């Protein structure tokens, strides 16, 4: 079990042992997205001969989450969980007889590689500093497991890897209704560690590097104070 999972377990245990019975506990749901331009590169065993630049693509990743936090006044401490896996579309890497990416599909052989990437249940622990007017700044750290599902000509597979993130955002909270309900609107920036995984071929290992996983975020939330 990794460090953040241990911290999460302790936080949830502390809530279950009595925090929820106290005042000023907030629970809610969020929906938002991150706009990023990640890059990926395959480094083959004879990288000097087959080196090529990393490919990048602009993507907007939507995500929903649930959160619980304890309000200590100006400062709140919380946990935010995306309760499902974020899955990419299937990536198809056609190659010609020389092993290079085929410029023309007619040049590609039948041994192409297909990869799907899943980010499994991201978890963020955060601190939120809020003034009396409802404006706030949130700073958080997150962890998730990155899993790949491959179909390759060699039958090789890549292991899972941990990814860590840092997050900062600014926003405002406003109450509405008569049931201690409120909504939040916030925008910010998130950055994630680079990921490198090596396949299981010891004689001719291949690495995949995924970099530049950072970008601007936007989020809206609905919450209730207990």
JOVENLIN-V435106 format. One record per residue. N is the residue number from 1. RES is the residue in one letter. NEAR is the number of other C-alpha atoms within 8 Angstrom. Layout:
# JOVENLIN-V435106
n=N res=RES near=NEAR
n=N res=RES near=NEAR
This chain:
# JOVENLIN-V435106
n=1 res=X near=4
n=2 res=X near=5
n=3 res=X near=6
n=4 res=X near=8
n=5 res=X near=8
n=6 res=X near=9
n=7 res=X near=8
n=8 res=X near=10
n=9 res=X near=8
n=10 res=X near=8
n=11 res=X near=9
n=12 res=X near=8
n=13 res=X near=8
n=14 res=X near=9
n=15 res=X near=9
n=16 res=X near=8
n=17 res=X near=7
n=18 res=X near=8
n=19 res=X near=10
n=20 res=X near=10
n=21 res=X near=5
n=22 res=X near=8
n=23 res=X near=6
n=24 res=X near=9
n=25 res=X near=13
n=26 res=X near=12
n=27 res=X near=11
n=28 res=X near=11
n=29 res=X near=11
n=30 res=X near=12
n=31 res=X near=11
n=32 res=X near=11
n=33 res=X near=11
n=34 res=X near=12
n=35 res=X near=12
n=36 res=X near=12
n=37 res=X near=12
n=38 res=X near=13
n=39 res=X near=12
n=40 res=X near=11
n=41 res=X near=11
n=42 res=X near=9
n=43 res=X near=10
n=44 res=X near=11
n=45 res=X near=7
n=46 res=X near=6
n=47 res=X near=8
n=48 res=X near=5
n=49 res=X near=5
n=50 res=X near=8
n=51 res=X near=8
n=52 res=X near=5
n=53 res=X near=5
n=54 res=X near=8
n=55 res=X near=7
n=56 res=X near=8
n=57 res=X near=7
n=58 res=X near=8
n=59 res=X near=8
n=60 res=X near=8
n=61 res=X near=7
n=62 res=X near=8
n=63 res=X near=9
n=64 res=X near=9
n=65 res=X near=11
n=66 res=X near=12
n=67 res=X near=12
n=68 res=X near=11
n=69 res=X near=11
n=70 res=X near=11
n=71 res=X near=11
n=72 res=X near=8
n=73 res=X near=5
n=74 res=X near=8
n=75 res=X near=10
n=76 res=X near=13
n=77 res=X near=12
n=78 res=X near=12
n=79 res=X near=13
n=80 res=X near=12
n=81 res=X near=11
n=82 res=X near=12
n=83 res=X near=8
n=84 res=X near=6
n=85 res=X near=10
n=86 res=X near=9
n=87 res=X near=8
n=88 res=X near=7
n=89 res=X near=6
n=90 res=X near=8
n=91 res=X near=7
n=92 res=X near=8
n=93 res=X near=8
n=94 res=X near=12
n=95 res=X near=14
n=96 res=X near=11
n=97 res=X near=8
n=98 res=X near=5
n=99 res=X near=6
n=100 res=X near=8
n=101 res=X near=9
n=102 res=X near=10
n=103 res=X near=5
n=104 res=X near=6
n=105 res=X near=7
n=106 res=X near=4
n=107 res=X near=10
n=108 res=X near=13
n=109 res=X near=9
n=110 res=X near=4
n=111 res=X near=8
n=112 res=X near=12
n=113 res=X near=11
n=114 res=X near=11
n=115 res=X near=11
n=116 res=X near=12
n=117 res=X near=12
n=118 res=X near=11
n=119 res=X near=12
n=120 res=X near=11
n=121 res=X near=12
n=122 res=X near=13
n=123 res=X near=11
n=124 res=X near=11
n=125 res=X near=12
n=126 res=X near=12
n=127 res=X near=11
n=128 res=X near=12
n=129 res=X near=10
n=130 res=X near=11
n=131 res=X near=8
n=132 res=X near=5
n=133 res=X near=4
n=134 res=X near=9
n=135 res=X near=11
n=136 res=X near=12
n=137 res=X near=11
n=138 res=X near=12
n=139 res=X near=11
n=140 res=X near=11
n=141 res=X near=11
n=142 res=X near=13
n=143 res=X near=12
n=144 res=X near=12
n=145 res=X near=12
n=146 res=X near=12
n=147 res=X near=11
n=148 res=X near=11
n=149 res=X near=8
n=150 res=X near=10
n=151 res=X near=8
n=152 res=X near=11
n=153 res=X near=8
n=154 res=X near=4
n=155 res=X near=6
n=156 res=X near=9
n=157 res=X near=9
n=158 res=X near=10
n=159 res=X near=9
n=160 res=X near=9
n=161 res=X near=9
n=162 res=X near=9
n=163 res=X near=12
n=164 res=X near=10
n=165 res=X near=11
n=166 res=X near=11
n=167 res=X near=13
n=168 res=X near=11
n=169 res=X near=11
n=170 res=X near=11
n=171 res=X near=11
n=172 res=X near=10
n=173 res=X near=11
n=174 res=X near=8
n=175 res=X near=8
n=176 res=X near=8
n=177 res=X near=6
n=178 res=X near=5
n=179 res=X near=5
n=180 res=X near=10
n=181 res=X near=12
n=182 res=X near=11
n=183 res=X near=12
n=184 res=X near=11
n=185 res=X near=11
n=186 res=X near=11
n=187 res=X near=11
n=188 res=X near=11
n=189 res=X near=11
n=190 res=X near=13
n=191 res=X near=10
n=192 res=X near=11
n=193 res=X near=9
n=194 res=X near=10
n=195 res=X near=10
n=196 res=X near=8
n=197 res=X near=11
n=198 res=X near=10
n=199 res=X near=11
n=200 res=X near=8
n=201 res=X near=8
n=202 res=X near=5
n=203 res=X near=4
n=204 res=X near=7
n=205 res=X near=11
n=206 res=X near=11
n=207 res=X near=11
n=208 res=X near=11
n=209 res=X near=12
n=210 res=X near=12
n=211 res=X near=10
n=212 res=X near=10
n=213 res=X near=13
n=214 res=X near=12
n=215 res=X near=11
n=216 res=X near=11
n=217 res=X near=12
n=218 res=X near=11
n=219 res=X near=11
n=220 res=X near=11
n=221 res=X near=11
n=222 res=X near=11
n=223 res=X near=11
n=224 res=X near=11
n=225 res=X near=9
n=226 res=X near=9
